[in-house]
C-alpha cells in the first residue's frame, strides 16, 4: 500500500514537471535576433529607455526606434545581432561575465567617472576626428593584446530630447522653475544635467517614470523633468491626461551612444561609419519619423515661421559682420601671441585634457627636435618620458624636474590647468640645462686650475726652502743633486701626462688632483696604460672634467674622512679605445655603506657634514653620463675599498701604454 502511494506521488511529480517544461522557454525568452550575415552573433544589451525608443510588445518581441536602427545597421554591415533589454545592473553583470559585445543607450561621451565601466578604459570616438585610425594603431602598438582588450569604444548613436511636464492648461516655462520643486528620475541623465546647470530648484527624486507622473498629479512637485517622447506617450495613456501638459520647444537634448566592448576597435570604426552614412542618407530620420511623428505635432504657425526666418536672417547678417571684425582682431592677437612666445628663450608646450599638443613655441621645437606638425598629436608619444598623463590624472604641479627628453637635457615645470577640480590641460616650460651646465663646468674648470696652481706653488715653496737650507749648510753638492732629482721627476710625470693625455683640460684636472694628494700624503697611482685623445666636438671636454674632478675629489674626501695613513692610496685610470672612454677611480678608504650606496645618485644626498650645500656631485655626474648615453657603476666593500667606473661612447681608435705621481 505504501509502495503504491510512493509510485503515485512520483508519477504526479513527473506529470507536473512535464506540464511546466513548455512554459519555461517562453518565460526565459529575453533575446531577439536582428540583422543578417553568417558567422558569430554579437550580443547587444539595450539599456531600458522606455517606449517609443525600446520596449517589449505583448508578443514578447522588442520594438522601438533603437530596434529598427540596430536592425538596419546589422543589415547594412552584415552583422547578426542578439538584442536584449536590461538596466545598468544587467549591464555591469554582462560586462563582468564578458557576455556583452555592445551596450546601447550609454551616455555619450562616456564621462571619466562612469561607474558602469569602472575597470575598463573608455575611448570616446568623435565622427569629426580624422586621426582615429592613427590613434588606434598607436594604441595597439603601445599596449599588449590583453591590455587592448580592456578598452571600450563609445560612438554617438541617438539624440533624446527632454522637457518639463506640469499640471494645468499652460506649460511651465524654464524661467518659472526658480525655487520650485522639480521631480526627476533618480540617477537619470536628466538629473545629472539639471544638477550641473544653473537652475535654482529643489530636486525630488522618483524611482520610475510612472511614479514621477503620479507624484506630479498628486501635487508633490511643481514640475517633472522627463524624456519628452517617453513622457508624452505615458501621459496619453492616463485617464487624466488632459491635466498634464509639456513645454515646447523641448528644453534640451542629451546624446546616447553605443559602447563597443572587448577592444573591438575595427568593429567600432565600421559601425560609426555606417551610422554616419545612415544619418546623411536620411535613413535614421525615416525610422525616427515612423515612431515619433505621432507625438510631435507642429507647434508654430506659418506666420510665426516667417517671423522667425526673418529675424534669423537679420541675426545672421549681424553675426557675420561681427564675425568678420572679431576674426580680424583675433588674427592680430594670435600673431602677437605667437611672436611673443617665439621670442621667449624657454620652451613652452601646452596640451589639452586628452594629452594632445595644442601649442608649441619655437624654443620648444628646437629643444625637442619637433616641428609644427606635432600639434594635435599625443605628447607622451611624440616626447617619450614627458609623462603628461600622470599630471593630468593627479592634478599636481611638478617643478624643476631634470629630464632627458628626445636627447635634450632640460629642466621641466609642469603645471595643470584646473577647472572645477578637474585637469583640462597642462602647461609645460622647458629650460635648456646645457647652458647652466656649461656655466657650472666653466666654474669647475677655473677652480681646478686655481687649485692646481695653489698646490704647485705650495710644493715649489717647500722645495725652495729645502734648497735654501742646504745652501746655508754649505751642502752645495746635495743641493745640486736635490734640484736635479726634483726636476727630473717633475718633468717625467708632466711629460708622461702630456704624452698620454692629449686633452689639456683632462690632463690639468689629473695633475691638480695628483698634487692635492701629494700635499695630503695620499699615494696617487696613475695606470701607465692610461690614454685619452682630444675628441673635439665629439665629446665635451668640460663634461670629462666634471666627471673626473668630482670622482677624484670624492675619493680624496673619503680618504681624509677615514684618516690619512701610510698605505692610503687612490688609483686612477682612463682608457680610450674601441669607440669608448672608460674612467676608473679606486680608493682604499672603504667608507661606503649599503645605505649610502642605495641613495648615492639622489639629488642633494650626501654623507658629508659641511656648512655649504653638497650632495650634487654624483647627481651631476649621473645626469651628464645619461645625457651622453653612457653608464656609471660602483663596486665597494665597506672597510676595504670603493671603486667607480664610467663608460662613455665615442668614435675613436685604439691605443694604450702604472706610474706613481
C-alpha positions in Angstrom: 0.0 0.0 0.0 2.8 2.4 1.0 4.7 1.4 -2.2 1.6 2.2 -4.3 1.3 5.7 -2.7 5.0 6.4 -3.4 4.6 5.4 -7.0 1.5 7.6 -7.4 3.4 10.6 -5.8 6.3 10.2 -8.1 4.1 9.9 -11.2 2.2 13.1 -10.1 5.5 15.0 -9.7 6.8 13.9 -13.1 3.5 15.0 -14.7 3.7 18.4 -13.1 7.3 18.8 -14.4 6.2 17.9 -17.9 3.4 20.4 -17.7 5.8 23.1 -16.6 8.5 22.4 -19.2 6.8 24.1 -22.2 6.2 27.2 -20.2 9.9 27.7 -19.3 11.3 28.6 -22.7 8.5 31.2 -23.2 9.4 32.9 -19.8 13.1 32.7 -20.5 12.8 34.2 -24.0 14.6 37.5 -23.5 16.6 38.0 -26.7 15.7 38.9 -30.2 17.8 38.4 -33.4 18.1 41.2 -35.9 20.4 41.9 -38.9 21.8 39.3 -41.2 25.0 37.5 -42.0 26.8 34.3 -41.3 29.4 33.8 -38.6 29.3 34.9 -35.0 26.4 36.5 -33.2 27.1 39.8 -31.4 25.3 40.2 -28.1 23.8 43.7 -27.7 22.4 44.9 -24.3 20.0 47.8 -24.7 19.5 50.0 -21.7 15.8 50.4 -21.0 14.9 53.8 -22.4 11.1 53.1 -22.5 8.7 53.5 -25.3 8.9 54.7 -28.1 12.6 54.1 -28.0 12.7 50.4 -26.9 10.1 48.3 -25.2 8.7 44.8 -25.2 5.5 44.2 -27.1 2.6 42.0 -26.0 4.1 39.1 -28.0 7.4 39.4 -26.2 9.4 41.0 -29.2 11.4 44.1 -28.7 10.2 47.1 -30.7 11.0 50.8 -31.0 13.5 53.3 -32.5 16.5 51.5 -31.2 15.5 48.1 -32.5 14.8 49.5 -36.0 18.1 51.4 -36.2 20.1 48.4 -35.0 18.2 46.1 -37.4 19.1 48.4 -40.3 22.7 48.7 -39.1 23.0 44.9 -38.9 21.6 44.5 -42.5 24.0 47.2 -43.7 27.1 45.7 -42.1 26.2 42.1 -42.4 26.1 41.6 -38.6 23.9 39.2 -36.7 22.8 40.9 -33.5 21.2 39.4 -30.5 19.2 42.1 -28.7 18.3 42.0 -25.0 16.8 44.6 -22.7 18.1 45.4 -19.3 19.2 48.0 -16.8 22.6 49.2 -15.6 22.8 46.2 -13.1 22.3 43.8 -16.0 25.0 45.7 -18.0 27.5 45.5 -15.2 26.9 41.8 -14.8 27.2 41.2 -18.6 30.4 43.2 -18.7 31.8 41.2 -15.7 31.0 37.9 -17.3 32.2 39.1 -20.8 28.8 38.2 -22.3 28.1 41.6 -23.9 29.7 42.9 -27.1 27.7 46.2 -27.3 25.8 48.3 -24.8 23.3 50.7 -26.4 21.9 53.8 -24.7 25.0 54.7 -22.6 25.7 58.5 -22.2 27.9 60.0 -24.9 30.5 61.0 -24.4 31.0 58.5 -21.5 32.3 60.6 -18.5 35.6 59.6 -17.0 34.0 58.8 -13.6 31.3 56.5 -15.1 30.7 53.7 -12.6 29.4 51.4 -15.4 32.9 50.9 -16.8 34.9 51.0 -13.6 37.6 48.5 -14.6 37.7 49.5 -18.3 39.3 52.3 -20.2 36.7 54.1 -22.4 37.7 56.0 -25.5 35.1 58.3 -26.9 35.1 58.4 -30.7 34.3 61.7 -32.5 33.0 61.4 -36.0 34.9 64.6 -36.9 38.2 63.3 -35.7 40.3 62.3 -38.8 43.1 60.8 -36.7 41.0 57.9 -35.2 42.6 55.2 -37.2 46.1 56.6 -36.5 45.3 56.8 -32.8 44.1 53.2 -32.7 47.2 52.0 -34.4 49.4 53.8 -31.9 47.3 52.4 -29.1 47.7 48.8 -30.4 51.4 49.4 -30.8 51.8 50.6 -27.1 49.6 48.0 -25.5 49.6 44.2 -25.3 46.7 42.3 -26.7 45.3 41.7 -23.2 45.6 45.4 -22.3 43.9 46.5 -25.6 41.0 44.1 -24.9 40.2 46.0 -21.8 39.4 49.1 -23.9 35.8 50.1 -24.8 34.9 52.4 -27.7 31.9 54.8 -27.4 30.3 56.2 -30.5 27.3 58.6 -31.0 24.0 56.8 -31.6 20.9 58.9 -31.0 19.8 62.3 -29.5 17.0 62.1 -26.9 15.1 65.3 -26.0 13.9 66.2 -22.5 11.3 68.7 -21.4 9.2 69.9 -18.5 5.8 68.4 -17.6 3.4 70.3 -15.4 -0.3 70.2 -14.3 -2.5 72.9 -15.7 -3.5 74.4 -19.0 -0.4 76.5 -19.7 3.1 74.9 -19.8 5.6 76.0 -17.2 8.5 78.0 -18.7 12.0 77.2 -17.6 12.2 80.7 -16.0 9.3 79.8 -13.8 11.3 77.0 -12.1 13.2 79.2 -9.7 12.7 78.0 -6.2 10.2 75.3 -7.3 10.1 71.5 -6.6 11.3 69.6 -9.6 10.6 65.8 -10.0 13.3 63.7 -11.7 14.1 60.0 -12.0 16.9 59.1 -9.7 20.4 58.7 -11.3 19.0 59.6 -14.7 20.8 61.6 -17.4 18.3 64.5 -16.9 19.1 64.6 -13.2 22.8 64.9 -13.8 22.2 67.6 -16.4 20.0 69.7 -14.2 22.4 69.4 -11.3 25.2 70.6 -13.5 23.2 73.6 -14.8 22.4 76.9 -13.2 18.7 76.2 -12.4 17.8 77.2 -8.8 15.4 74.3 -8.0 14.8 71.8 -5.3 15.2 68.3 -6.8 12.9 65.5 -5.7 13.9 62.0 -6.8 11.5 59.4 -8.1 12.2 55.7 -8.9 10.4 55.4 -12.2 8.6 57.4 -14.9 5.2 56.2 -13.7 5.9 57.3 -10.1 7.2 60.7 -11.3 3.9 61.3 -13.2 1.7 60.2 -10.3 3.7 62.4 -7.9 3.1 65.3 -10.3 -0.7 64.6 -10.3 -0.6 64.4 -6.5 1.0 67.9 -6.4 4.1 66.6 -4.7 6.1 68.6 -7.2 5.6 71.7 -9.3 7.0 70.1 -12.5 8.7 66.9 -13.7 11.7 66.8 -16.0 11.3 63.7 -18.2 12.2 62.3 -21.6 10.0 64.2 -23.9 8.5 61.3 -26.0 8.5 58.8 -23.1 6.6 61.3 -21.0 4.1 62.2 -23.8 3.4 58.6 -24.5 2.9 57.8 -20.8 0.6 60.8 -20.1 -1.5 60.0 -23.1 -2.4 56.6 -21.5 -3.6 58.2 -18.3 -7.3 58.8 -17.6 -6.5 62.4 -16.6 -4.1 63.1 -19.5 -5.7 66.5 -20.1 -4.4 67.8 -16.7 -0.7 67.3 -17.7 0.9 69.5 -20.3 4.5 69.6 -21.6 6.7 72.5 -22.6 7.7 73.2 -26.2 10.2 73.6 -27.7 11.9 70.9 -25.8 14.3 72.0 -23.0 17.4 70.2 -24.2 18.7 67.0 -25.8 21.2 64.5 -24.5 23.3 62.2 -26.7 23.1 58.5 -26.3 25.8 56.2 -27.6 26.8 52.6 -28.4 29.8 51.3 -26.4 31.7 48.5 -28.1 33.4 46.2 -25.6 36.5 43.9 -25.7 38.8 46.2 -27.6 36.9 45.7 -30.9 38.3 48.9 -32.5 37.8 47.9 -36.1 34.2 46.9 -35.5 33.6 50.3 -33.7 35.0 52.2 -36.7 32.9 50.3 -39.1 29.7 50.9 -37.1 30.5 54.6 -36.7 30.9 55.0 -40.5 27.6 53.1 -41.2 25.7 55.2 -38.6 27.1 58.4 -40.2 26.1 57.2 -43.6 22.6 56.3 -42.4 22.2 59.8 -40.9 23.4 61.5 -44.1 21.2 59.4 -46.3 18.1 60.2 -44.1 17.6 56.5 -43.2 17.7 57.2 -39.5 15.3 60.2 -39.9 12.8 57.9 -41.6 12.9 55.4 -38.7 12.5 58.1 -36.1 9.6 59.8 -38.0 7.8 56.5 -38.1 7.9 56.2 -34.3 7.9 59.8 -33.2 5.8 61.8 -35.6 2.6 60.9 -33.7 4.0 62.6 -30.6 5.4 65.6 -32.4 2.7 67.9 -33.9 3.7 71.2 -35.4 3.8 74.0 -32.8 4.3 77.0 -35.0 2.0 78.7 -37.5 3.2 79.8 -40.9 3.4 83.5 -39.9 5.4 82.6 -36.9 7.8 80.6 -39.0 8.2 83.5 -41.4 8.8 85.9 -38.5 11.4 83.5 -37.1 13.1 83.2 -40.5 13.2 87.0 -41.0 14.6 87.5 -37.5 17.1 84.8 -38.1 18.3 86.3 -41.3 18.9 89.7 -39.6 20.7 88.0 -36.7 22.8 86.0 -39.2 23.8 89.2 -41.1 24.7 90.9 -37.8 26.6 87.8 -36.7 28.6 87.6 -40.0 29.5 91.3 -39.7 30.6 90.9 -36.1 32.4 87.7 -37.0 34.5 89.5 -39.7 35.5 92.2 -37.2 36.2 89.7 -34.4 38.2 87.4 -36.8 40.4 90.3 -37.7 41.1 91.2 -34.1 41.7 87.6 -33.2 44.1 87.2 -36.1 46.1 90.2 -34.9 46.1 88.9 -31.3 47.2 85.4 -32.4 50.1 86.8 -34.4 51.2 88.9 -31.5 51.0 86.0 -29.1 53.0 83.8 -31.5 55.7 86.4 -31.8 55.9 86.8 -28.0 56.1 83.1 -27.4 58.7 82.6 -30.2 60.9 85.4 -28.6 60.8 83.6 -25.2 64.1 81.7 -24.7 62.5 78.9 -22.7 60.4 76.3 -24.4 56.7 76.4 -23.8 54.4 73.4 -24.5 50.6 73.2 -23.9 48.5 70.0 -24.0 44.7 69.6 -23.7 42.7 67.2 -21.4 43.3 64.3 -23.8 47.1 64.8 -23.6 47.3 66.2 -27.2 49.7 69.1 -28.0 47.9 72.3 -28.7 50.7 74.8 -28.7 54.5 74.6 -29.2 56.8 77.6 -29.4 60.0 77.8 -31.5 62.3 77.2 -28.5 60.4 74.0 -27.6 60.6 72.8 -31.2 64.4 73.4 -31.3 65.0 71.7 -27.9 62.9 68.6 -28.6 63.5 68.3 -32.3 59.8 68.7 -33.2 58.0 70.7 -35.8 54.6 72.4 -36.1 53.1 69.2 -37.5 53.4 67.7 -33.9 50.4 69.9 -32.9 47.4 67.7 -32.4 49.4 64.5 -31.6 49.7 62.9 -28.2 52.5 64.5 -26.2 53.6 61.3 -24.5 54.1 59.6 -27.9 55.9 62.5 -29.5 58.1 63.1 -26.4 58.8 59.8 -24.6 59.3 60.3 -20.8 57.3 63.6 -20.6 54.5 61.8 -18.6 51.8 64.4 -19.2 49.2 61.8 -18.4 50.3 61.5 -14.8 50.0 65.3 -14.2 46.5 65.2 -15.9 45.4 62.3 -13.7 46.6 63.6 -10.2 46.4 67.4 -10.9 49.6 68.1 -9.1 52.2 70.5 -10.5 55.8 69.4 -10.9 58.7 72.0 -10.7 62.4 71.9 -11.6 62.3 68.3 -12.8 65.5 67.5 -14.7 64.8 65.1 -17.7 66.4 63.8 -20.8 63.7 64.4 -23.5 64.4 63.5 -27.1 68.1 63.7 -26.4 67.9 67.1 -24.7 68.8 67.7 -21.1 66.1 70.1 -19.8 64.6 71.3 -16.6 60.8 70.9 -16.7 57.9 72.7 -14.9 54.5 71.0 -15.5 51.5 72.9 -14.2 48.0 71.6 -14.7 45.1 73.8 -15.7 42.3 73.1 -13.2 38.6 73.7 -13.9 36.3 72.7 -11.1 39.0 70.4 -9.6 39.5 68.6 -12.9 42.5 69.0 -15.1 41.6 70.4 -18.5 45.2 70.7 -19.7 48.8 71.2 -18.8 51.3 74.0 -19.4 54.9 72.8 -19.6 58.0 75.1 -19.6 61.4 73.7 -20.7 64.8 75.2 -19.8 67.9 74.0 -21.6 70.2 72.6 -19.0 73.2 72.7 -21.3 73.7 76.5 -20.7 73.5 76.1 -16.9 75.7 73.1 -17.1 78.3 75.0 -19.3 78.5 77.7 -16.6 78.9 75.1 -13.9 81.6 73.4 -15.9 83.4 76.6 -16.6 83.4 77.5 -12.8 84.6 73.9 -12.0 87.4 74.2 -14.6 88.6 77.6 -13.2 88.5 76.2 -9.7 90.6 73.2 -10.9 93.2 75.4 -12.5 93.4 77.6 -9.4 93.7 74.5 -7.1 96.5 73.2 -9.4 98.4 76.5 -9.2 98.0 76.7 -5.5 99.3 73.1 -4.9 102.2 73.6 -7.3 103.0 77.0 -5.6 103.0 75.3 -2.2 105.2 72.5 -3.4 107.7 74.8 -5.1 107.9 76.9 -1.9 108.7 73.8 0.2 111.4 72.8 -2.4 112.9 76.3 -2.4 113.1 76.3 1.4 114.9 72.9 1.2 117.4 74.2 -1.3 117.9 77.4 0.8 118.6 75.3 3.9 121.1 73.1 2.0 123.0 76.1 0.7 123.1 77.7 4.2 124.6 74.5 5.4 127.1 74.7 2.5 125.9 71.4 1.2 126.2 72.6 -2.4 126.6 69.1 -3.9 123.5 67.9 -2.1 121.5 71.0 -3.2 122.5 70.4 -6.9 121.6 66.7 -6.5 118.2 67.6 -5.0 117.4 70.1 -7.7 118.3 67.6 -10.4 116.2 64.8 -8.9 113.1 67.1 -8.4 113.4 68.5 -11.9 113.7 65.0 -13.5 110.7 63.6 -11.5 108.5 66.6 -12.2 109.4 66.6 -15.9 108.9 62.9 -16.2 105.5 63.0 -14.6 104.4 66.0 -16.7 105.9 64.6 -19.8 104.0 61.3 -19.3 100.7 63.1 -18.8 101.3 65.3 -21.8 102.1 62.4 -23.9 99.4 60.0 -22.9 96.6 62.5 -22.1 96.0 64.6 -25.2 93.0 66.5 -23.8 94.6 69.5 -22.0 91.6 70.0 -19.6 91.7 66.4 -18.5 95.4 66.5 -18.1 95.1 69.6 -16.0 92.5 68.2 -13.7 94.5 64.9 -13.1 97.7 66.9 -12.3 95.8 69.2 -9.9 94.2 66.2 -8.0 97.6 64.4 -8.0 99.3 67.5 -6.5 96.5 67.7 -3.9 97.1 64.0 -3.0 100.9 64.7 -2.6 100.0 67.6 -0.3 97.8 65.5 1.9 100.2 62.5 1.9 98.0 60.2 -0.2 99.6 57.9 -2.7 98.2 58.7 -6.2 98.7 55.9 -8.7 98.0 56.5 -12.4 97.8 53.4 -14.6 100.7 53.5 -17.0 98.4 52.2 -19.8 96.1 55.3 -19.5 95.4 57.1 -22.7 92.9 59.7 -23.8 92.6 61.6 -27.1 91.2 65.1 -27.7 87.9 64.3 -29.4 87.0 67.9 -30.0 83.2 68.3 -30.5 82.5 64.5 -30.3 82.5 64.7 -26.5 82.6 67.9 -24.4 85.9 68.1 -22.5 84.2 70.1 -19.8 81.9 67.1 -19.2 85.0 64.9 -18.8 86.5 67.5 -16.3 83.3 67.4 -14.2 83.2 63.6 -14.1 86.9 63.1 -13.4 87.2 66.0 -11.0 84.1 65.0 -8.9 85.1 61.3 -8.7 88.7 62.1 -7.6 87.5 64.8 -5.1 85.1 62.3 -3.6 87.9 59.7 -3.3 90.2 62.3 -1.6 87.5 63.3 0.8 86.7 59.7 1.6 90.4 59.0 2.5 90.6 62.2 4.6 87.4 61.3 6.4 88.8 57.9 7.2 92.1 59.3 8.2 95.2 59.5 6.0 97.5 56.5 6.7 100.8 55.5 5.2 99.0 53.0 3.0 96.3 55.4 1.9 96.0 55.2 -1.9 93.9 56.4 -4.8 94.2 54.7 -8.2 93.1 56.3 -11.4 93.0 55.1 -15.0 91.4 56.3 -18.2 91.3 54.3 -21.5 90.2 55.5 -24.9 89.7 52.6 -27.2 87.1 50.6 -29.2 84.8 53.6 -29.5 84.6 54.2 -25.7 86.2 56.2 -23.0 86.5 54.2 -19.7 87.3 56.1 -16.5 88.1 54.2 -13.3 88.7 55.7 -9.8 89.6 53.4 -6.8 90.3 54.3 -3.2 91.1 52.1 -0.2 89.3 54.2 2.4 86.3 51.8 2.4 83.8 54.4 3.8 80.9 53.3 1.5 77.9 51.5 3.1 74.9 49.7 1.8 72.5 52.5 3.0 74.6 55.2 1.3 75.0 53.2 -1.9 71.2 52.9 -2.3 70.8 56.7 -2.4 74.1 57.7 -3.9 72.8 59.3 -7.0 69.9 61.2 -5.4 69.9 64.9 -5.8 71.1 66.6 -2.6 72.0 63.3 -0.8 75.4 63.4 1.0 77.2 61.6 3.8 79.4 64.7 4.5 78.8 67.3 7.2 79.6 70.7 5.6 78.4 74.2 6.2 77.8 74.8 2.5 75.3 72.8 0.4 76.6 69.5 -1.0 75.2 66.2 -2.4 75.2 67.4 -6.1 78.5 66.0 -7.4 77.4 62.4 -8.1 73.9 63.6 -9.2 75.5 65.9 -11.8 77.8 63.1 -12.9 74.8 60.7 -13.4 72.9 63.4 -15.3 75.9 64.1 -17.6 76.6 60.4 -18.2 72.9 59.7 -19.0 72.8 62.7 -21.4 75.9 61.2 -23.2 74.2 57.8 -23.4 76.9 56.4 -21.1 76.9 54.2 -18.0 78.2 54.6 -14.4 78.7 51.7 -12.0 80.0 51.3 -8.4 81.6 48.4 -6.5 82.6 48.6 -2.8 83.4 46.6 0.3 82.9 48.5 3.5 86.2 49.0 5.3 88.3 48.0 2.3 87.6 49.9 -1.0 85.3 51.9 -3.2 85.5 51.8 -7.0 83.6 53.9 -9.6 83.6 53.0 -13.3 82.3 55.3 -16.0 81.8 54.3 -19.7 81.2 56.9 -22.4 80.6 56.0 -26.1 82.7 58.0 -28.6 84.2 57.3 -32.0 87.9 56.7 -31.5 90.8 54.4 -32.5 92.6 52.1 -30.1 95.9 52.8 -28.4 97.1 52.5 -24.8 101.0 52.1 -22.7 101.5 52.3 -13.6 103.2 55.5 -12.8 103.1 57.0 -9.3 102.8 60.7 -9.1 
